[in-house]
């Protein structure tokens, strides 16, 4: 359940639909009943492409990569809303318990074309791209917020060999919380100097950096030979990470909810404005390289991609949720989520949840389940948020129970007002009476 809605200056409200698709989540007395493929509302390859007019859309790669005995979690997310686009990039080096991450915003009309940042025509090669590998100036990071600002200061962009770049400062109280690159300009061959002046305050500083995420695949079947390249500049250390990865799906797509669609209450308009569409590729065979601070690793893995588009719940009442994605060694893929309501669960408190389950042969189910945070929590020093490091998941209709454990505690996107936990994990347990294990993902939005 990956939903982001940001308000500039106060990144606000992750939201989820409050109901699942009609007719799902029921089991017969003889066991769970698969959802007929004819009920699927998403169809590949066409729905891999951009849906013009959708209020939100994103392609989200994440999972576990290995290089010899080294294990890395990663996330490469490119997303758009009607008024802004963003990337979320991260890597977790498990051996060194090191987590690098950043969220970068792209502002239309010059920073991103909301209707053209990804290919919408399924007769052409597919792509999605935010930022540019060629124009090396793509974003600005605040290194000191300063104080005493009573009006928005001016942002000057000096040097770098390019022209036409422009930026605006965003204040939170009397401090500069963000500097948004409104237009990246053209021709930048080096990073310019950023100077913040005026506004009645002092001390605010910022630096330019180069970040991007590009995804592409040949026409015909864009689930195969998908090239994903990205550059992450860590917040706040500015350490540089480069991704150069290739993905090919093995087997059928994972249709979330069994149908791939759920209505969103309180919306109006056409089907893209009133429904949320959601599918995943849960068996992507990954190869390529990962470079951290100049150290290059050849990596492989079986990873996961979400593609979600359409409408989402409004941010009037921010929704809390926890989600666990699992890739089991018996070929089963599971996505389990729970909407938490007004109060967060305590450790060892069992909550109702729902699971999409796809067997190795492609049969897909949407089943009631339970999730219980167990053992321990982790508190972020940057945001003060507390997250669950281990979750016990039960799917009674499959006689299934699992323990999902984060491999590293600190795996947070530390947005000021709406941080989210995105953590590479492992899973162990039983499914239909047989012991299983595998890779997993732990997502929590607990605002």
PyMOL commands that set and color helices and strands:
alter all, ss='L'
color gray80, all
select helices_A, chain A and resi 37-39+46-48+271-274+315-317+396-398
alter helices_A, ss='H'
color red, helices_A
select strands_A, chain A and resi 27-28+31-32+56-67+70-81+85-93+98-106+126-130+139-147+154-158+166-172+175-183+193-197+202-209+212-217+226-233+240-249+254-255+261-263+275-292+295-310+321-328+333-339+350-358+364-373+377-379+386-388+390-395+400-406+412-413+420-431+434-445
alter strands_A, ss='S'
color yellow, strands_A
deselect
rebuild
show_as cartoon
